[in-house]
Amino acid sequence: MKSYYESLGISNNADAVTIKKAYRELVKKYHPDIYKGEDRDTKFQEIQKAYDVLSDEEKRAAYDRAGHQSYEQSQKYGSGGFGSSYQDFSGFNNFNNYTKTVKFGDMPLIQKILMFLALAVIAVIVIVGFIVTTIIRVIFSLIEQILKRRG
């Protein structure tokens, strides 16, 4: 398995500018819309992953400390997880592994209805809150006017 440095074609003491330059050149060459090889998706993902780690100082430091295989394991199983000898907790900062973006059009109908109802409930709460505060202001204003007339 290639190291991230090998994936970008740079040395392990490359600076941030060199990393970014190598990444941009490879993206131009291997972007799935341009590169038509059978391995285009995996090649592009490999470049993306390497850049993601090496362009972030904390991730790069953890990668350099652990080495490629241990770092990969820590990301796969969570730091310090089963089969991992790497005890850095940087894997818990990567929430991209645990979240998924879902387009509204791809949601099931029941989920769309529930989302609409939740937004409707929030809107009603906001409107009722506005009405209640307006009524309270009017009441205080009336009380103030009554006290001025009496006093």
Helices and strands as residue ranges (DSSP letters): H 4-8, H 16-30, H 40-54, H 57-66, H 68-77, G 90-93, G 95-97, G 104-106, H 109-150
